Amino acid sequence: MTRQRAQMREDLSNRHGEDRADPEGDTFLFETEVTLSNRLLIPVERAIGHFPFLLDPEETSNLQVLHLTVPQTKEWIMPVIRYADEDAFMFTRLWPQFVKFHNLKTLDKIRFYKPYLCLHTRHYVVAFKRSEGNVAQVPKFRWKKFLFQLEMTPGDVGHKRLFIHNDDVMSHFPLFYIPEKFRTADIIKFTDAHNKDWYMDVMRYSSDFYVIIEGWDGFVKERNLKAKDVIKFYEPVQPSHEQHFLIECVRNEDGSNPTQPGSTKNESEGK
């Protein structure tokens, strides 16, 4: 069996067609669009017939993964969770690396197939359909929707986490609550001025603080945040759900906004 699977893997890796619409011999299942985000969301209604094991109650406590083969390129063991706030399956930690490795752009399509040479029930072949894409629209950061701001410390930008005082969470994210002794994480969605969505895992650190963990480091690096820079939080004009907020970055040196190239204002337009 081990030798047979090794041969199947070799056959898969030798196939052409990363960007072909229909990899030869495989059964097309569905496609989904790449959005400007640090995670991929696939609507449950689109994929449930093909990922039924992700909703198995007996599997909820186990790490959920999909085995994705991009022919002649790479295989991925992709972590995936059920994200109830948007009724979607969410590709989490490896998604930014997946996007970078395959040079995916906003509005590209990812097509999922059941492989002719299937290794197991969670094995899929994926192919890409490239798109020219559109320029992202800037969300409206309105002063009347301003919530609060935080000045970055060396630890905030260097240690892959951001602490937020419990008072700020209770005052400005009132529907977000994790009991003090719980060690589970929940997700908050932040949209920046590039219209990129950042899904960040938040945990209760102590009676006084929450801490943003997964997702924060990628935001810091992409926006090149430094100590003394300021991040500001706003309510969206049209939130996608109750745990959705806007996030704005303001440089310490000159008051410019690194999420809006060329801006020298402390606040975005649209007041």
C-alpha positions as CSV (number, residue, x, y, z in Angstrom):
1,M,0.0,0.0,0.0
2,T,2.8,2.4,0.8
3,R,4.5,1.7,-2.5
4,Q,1.2,2.2,-4.3
5,R,0.6,5.5,-2.7
6,A,4.1,6.7,-3.5
7,Q,3.5,5.8,-7.1
8,M,0.2,7.7,-7.1
9,R,2.0,10.8,-5.6
10,E,4.6,10.6,-8.3
11,D,2.0,10.3,-11.1
12,L,0.2,13.4,-9.6
13,S,3.3,15.4,-9.4
14,N,4.3,14.7,-13.0
15,R,1.0,15.9,-14.4
16,H,0.8,19.3,-16.1
17,G,-1.9,21.9,-15.6
18,E,-1.6,24.2,-12.7
19,D,-3.4,26.9,-14.6
20,R,-5.5,24.6,-16.8
21,A,-9.3,24.9,-16.4
22,D,-9.8,21.2,-16.3
23,P,-7.0,18.9,-15.1
24,E,-7.3,15.7,-17.2
25,G,-9.2,12.8,-15.7
26,D,-10.3,14.7,-12.5
27,T,-13.9,15.5,-11.6
28,F,-14.7,19.2,-11.2
29,L,-16.5,20.0,-7.9
30,F,-16.7,23.8,-7.5
31,E,-14.7,27.0,-7.8
32,T,-14.3,30.0,-5.4
33,E,-12.8,33.4,-5.8
34,V,-9.6,34.7,-4.2
35,T,-10.3,37.9,-2.2
36,L,-8.0,40.4,-0.6
37,S,-7.6,38.7,2.7
38,N,-5.2,36.8,4.9
39,R,-7.5,33.8,4.9
40,L,-9.8,32.1,2.3
41,L,-13.5,31.8,3.0
42,I,-15.5,29.3,1.1
43,P,-19.3,29.5,1.6
44,V,-20.6,26.4,3.3
45,E,-23.5,26.0,0.9
46,R,-21.0,25.8,-2.0
47,A,-18.7,23.2,-0.5
48,I,-20.7,21.2,2.0
49,G,-21.4,18.4,-0.5
50,H,-17.7,18.0,-1.1
51,F,-16.3,18.6,2.5
52,P,-19.0,16.8,4.6
53,F,-16.5,15.5,7.1
54,L,-15.8,19.1,8.2
55,L,-19.2,19.2,9.8
56,D,-19.0,15.8,11.5
57,P,-19.7,16.4,15.2
58,E,-17.2,13.7,16.2
59,E,-14.5,15.6,14.4
60,T,-15.0,19.0,15.9
61,S,-12.3,18.6,18.6
62,N,-9.7,17.4,16.1
63,L,-7.5,19.4,13.8
64,Q,-9.2,19.7,10.4
65,V,-7.0,19.6,7.3
66,L,-7.4,19.2,3.5
67,H,-4.7,17.6,1.3
68,L,-4.4,19.8,-1.8
69,T,-2.4,18.9,-4.8
70,V,-1.4,21.5,-7.3
71,P,-0.1,19.3,-10.2
72,Q,3.6,19.5,-11.1
73,T,4.0,22.1,-8.4
74,K,3.3,21.4,-4.7
75,E,1.2,19.5,-2.2
76,W,-0.3,21.3,0.8
77,I,-1.8,20.1,4.1
78,M,-4.2,23.0,4.6
79,P,-5.7,23.7,8.0
80,V,-9.4,24.6,7.8
81,I,-12.1,25.5,10.3
82,R,-15.8,26.3,10.2
83,Y,-16.3,30.1,10.6
84,A,-19.9,30.6,11.8
85,D,-20.0,34.4,11.6
86,E,-19.9,34.2,7.7
87,D,-21.2,30.6,7.4
88,A,-18.0,29.6,5.6
89,F,-15.1,27.1,5.7
90,M,-11.9,29.1,6.4
91,F,-8.4,28.2,5.2
92,T,-6.2,29.6,8.0
93,R,-2.5,29.5,8.8
94,L,-1.0,28.4,5.5
95,W,-3.2,30.5,3.2
96,P,-0.8,33.5,3.0
97,Q,2.0,31.2,2.0
98,F,-0.2,29.4,-0.5
99,V,-1.1,32.7,-2.1
100,K,2.5,33.9,-2.3
101,F,3.9,30.6,-3.6
102,H,1.3,30.4,-6.4
103,N,1.3,34.2,-7.1
104,L,-2.5,34.4,-6.7
105,K,-4.2,37.8,-7.2
106,T,-7.6,39.1,-6.1
107,L,-10.4,37.7,-8.3
108,D,-8.4,34.7,-9.4
109,K,-10.4,31.6,-9.3
110,I,-9.5,28.4,-7.4
111,R,-11.1,25.3,-8.9
112,F,-11.4,22.2,-6.8
113,Y,-11.5,18.6,-8.3
114,K,-11.8,15.1,-6.9
115,P,-8.6,13.5,-8.3
116,Y,-8.7,10.4,-10.5
117,L,-5.8,9.2,-8.5
118,C,-7.3,9.9,-5.0
119,L,-5.1,9.2,-2.0
120,H,-7.8,9.5,0.7
121,T,-11.2,11.1,1.4
122,R,-9.6,14.6,2.1
123,H,-7.5,14.7,-1.0
124,Y,-8.3,17.3,-3.7
125,V,-6.6,18.6,-6.8
126,V,-6.7,22.4,-7.3
127,A,-6.2,24.5,-10.4
128,F,-6.2,28.2,-11.0
129,K,-8.0,30.5,-13.4
130,R,-6.2,33.8,-13.6
131,S,-8.0,37.2,-13.7
132,E,-6.9,40.7,-14.4
133,G,-8.5,41.8,-11.1
134,N,-9.8,45.2,-10.1
135,V,-8.4,48.0,-8.0
136,A,-9.6,47.7,-4.4
137,Q,-12.0,50.4,-3.2
138,V,-11.0,52.3,0.0
139,P,-13.5,51.7,2.8
140,K,-15.0,54.7,4.6
141,F,-13.2,55.6,7.8
142,R,-15.6,58.1,9.3
143,W,-14.7,60.0,12.4
144,K,-18.2,59.5,13.8
145,K,-17.5,55.8,13.7
146,F,-14.1,56.0,15.5
147,L,-13.8,53.7,18.5
148,F,-10.3,53.9,20.0
149,Q,-6.6,53.8,19.2
150,L,-3.4,52.2,20.4
151,E,0.1,53.3,20.2
152,M,2.4,50.5,19.3
153,T,5.1,49.3,21.7
154,P,8.3,47.4,20.7
155,G,6.6,44.3,22.1
156,D,3.4,44.9,19.9
157,V,5.4,45.0,16.7
158,G,8.1,42.4,17.6
159,H,6.4,39.6,19.5
160,K,3.6,38.5,17.2
161,R,0.8,39.6,19.5
162,L,-1.2,42.7,20.5
163,F,-2.7,43.2,23.9
164,I,-6.0,45.1,24.2
165,H,-7.3,46.1,27.6
166,N,-10.5,44.5,28.7
167,D,-12.1,47.9,29.1
168,D,-11.6,48.7,25.4
169,V,-13.0,45.4,24.3
170,M,-16.0,45.7,26.5
171,S,-16.6,49.3,25.4
172,H,-16.0,49.0,21.7
173,F,-16.4,45.3,20.8
174,P,-19.3,44.7,23.2
175,L,-20.5,41.5,21.6
176,F,-17.1,39.9,21.8
177,Y,-16.6,38.0,25.1
178,I,-14.4,35.1,26.2
179,P,-14.7,34.0,29.9
180,E,-11.5,34.7,31.8
181,K,-10.4,31.1,32.3
182,F,-11.2,29.9,28.8
183,R,-8.2,29.1,26.6
184,T,-10.1,29.0,23.3
185,A,-9.7,31.6,20.6
186,D,-12.4,33.5,18.7
187,I,-12.0,35.5,15.4
188,I,-12.4,39.2,14.8
189,K,-12.4,40.5,11.2
190,F,-10.6,43.8,10.5
191,T,-10.6,45.6,7.1
192,D,-7.8,48.0,6.4
193,A,-7.6,51.0,4.0
194,H,-6.5,48.7,1.1
195,N,-9.8,46.9,1.6
196,K,-7.9,43.8,2.7
197,D,-9.6,41.7,5.3
198,W,-7.6,40.4,8.2
199,Y,-9.1,37.6,10.2
200,M,-7.3,37.6,13.6
201,D,-7.5,35.1,16.4
202,V,-8.2,36.6,19.8
203,M,-7.8,35.0,23.2
204,R,-8.5,36.0,26.8
205,Y,-5.1,36.6,28.4
206,S,-6.1,37.7,31.9
207,S,-8.8,39.5,33.8
208,D,-7.4,42.8,32.4
209,F,-6.4,41.9,28.8
210,Y,-7.3,40.2,25.6
211,V,-4.5,39.3,23.2
212,I,-4.6,39.1,19.4
213,I,-2.4,36.2,18.2
214,E,-2.8,34.5,14.8
215,G,-3.0,37.1,12.0
216,W,-1.4,40.0,13.9
217,D,2.2,39.3,12.8
218,G,1.3,39.2,9.1
219,F,-0.5,42.6,9.5
220,V,2.5,44.1,11.2
221,K,4.9,42.9,8.5
222,E,2.8,43.8,5.5
223,R,2.1,47.3,6.9
224,N,5.6,47.7,8.2
225,L,4.5,48.9,11.6
226,K,7.0,50.3,14.0
227,A,7.0,51.2,17.7
228,K,5.2,54.6,18.3
229,D,3.0,54.1,15.2
230,V,-0.7,54.3,16.0
231,I,-3.5,52.0,15.0
232,K,-7.1,53.2,15.1
233,F,-10.3,51.2,15.2
234,Y,-13.6,52.1,13.6
235,E,-17.1,50.7,13.0
236,P,-17.7,50.0,9.4
237,V,-20.5,51.8,7.6
238,Q,-21.7,48.4,6.3
239,P,-20.3,45.6,8.5
240,S,-20.5,42.1,7.2
241,H,-21.3,40.9,10.7
242,E,-21.1,41.9,14.4
243,Q,-17.4,41.0,14.8
244,H,-16.3,43.2,11.8
245,F,-14.3,46.4,12.3
246,L,-12.0,48.8,10.4
247,I,-8.4,49.2,11.2
248,E,-6.2,52.2,10.2
249,C,-2.5,52.7,10.7
250,V,-0.8,56.1,11.3
251,R,3.0,56.6,11.2
252,N,4.6,58.2,14.2
253,E,7.3,60.1,12.1
254,D,5.0,62.2,9.9
255,G,1.4,61.3,10.7
256,S,1.1,59.5,7.4
257,N,-1.1,56.4,7.0
258,P,0.8,53.3,5.8
259,T,-2.4,51.7,4.7
260,Q,-2.9,54.5,2.2
261,P,0.2,55.3,0.2
262,G,1.0,58.9,0.0
263,S,-1.5,60.0,2.7
264,T,-0.3,62.6,5.2
265,K,-3.5,62.8,7.1
266,N,-4.2,61.3,10.6
267,E,-7.6,60.3,9.5
268,S,-9.0,58.9,6.2
269,E,-11.4,60.8,4.1
270,G,-15.1,60.3,4.5
271,K,-15.8,62.0,7.8
